[in-house]
Amino acid sequence: MKLLTSDSNPLFRRWLRLASSPRAVRELGQTLAEGLHLAQAIAQSQWPVIAALVRRGAREETIDSALAQLPAQTACFQLPALLYDRISPVERGIGLTLLIPAAAATPPTASREDLIYLDAIQDPVNVGAVLRTAAAAGIAHALCGPATAAAWSPRALRAAMGAHFRLRISEGVSSDSLGAVLAGTWIGAVAHDAPSLWDCEIPRQAVGWAFGSEGGGLSTAVLAQCALRVRIPIKGEIESLNVAAAAAVCLFERNRRAGRS
């Protein structure tokens, strides 16, 4: 394992860019995946690993066990705590971060299976949480609009907890292409002025679920592509659910009605 101690080292400067800039993730085609759970998911999916970054003083037995699951040619670097903590997306992580390639943009194709579309969701943690929910509900393909936060940013990866390696993710998908990517019906999840999810009919054929930004909801352009709109009935004075919670309600209600276990 190589010891890296200088913050002027070109490798460290590159990792720091990836940790702090979603744009760098897109430009460089690489990202940082922190934590034992992500390391296990990466190993299980046989996702390529460029390098392993280890915090000096991390629990050696746990780290060594995780490193043993990675490809033998993986470069390993040990960093002092002050350097490692500058690139880690969490304050008290296990002390292991993997440098991995981000998936190349996957162009959407006409699908006969359920899809989701993330419209201008700006918080990467929410993006990751929705992706995690989608994977758990059996969705295979997630589409992200141009104004949605970078799906492969370290914070989104952390929130998704391995879902990235079980989904096809297409980024930069414009609203006017939604009709062409699904052989079925788009449904817009909205907060108001729509039938209750519990009462509306959901088509038996493929559907696409569109989920909007935290503050503004779905854009007018995306709503124009949705043949149906649904709302989740909410009691009390709470205006709306977090987008990941709303996605969970919609997707698992869809599975319940379809008899999917």
Secondary structure, 3 states (H helix, E strand, C coil): CEECCCCCCHHHHHHHHHHHCHHHHHHHCEEEEECHHHHHHHHHHCCCCCEEEEECCCCHHHHHHHHCCCCCCCEEEEECHHHHHHHCCCCCCCCEEEEEECCCCCCCCCECCCEEEECCCCCHHHHHHHHHHHHHCCCCEEEECCCCCCCCCHHHHHHHCCHHHHCEEECCCCHHHHHHHECCEEEEEECCCCCECCCCCCCCCCEEEEECECCCECCHHHHCCCCEEEECCCCCCCCCCCHHHHHHHHHHHHHHHHCCC
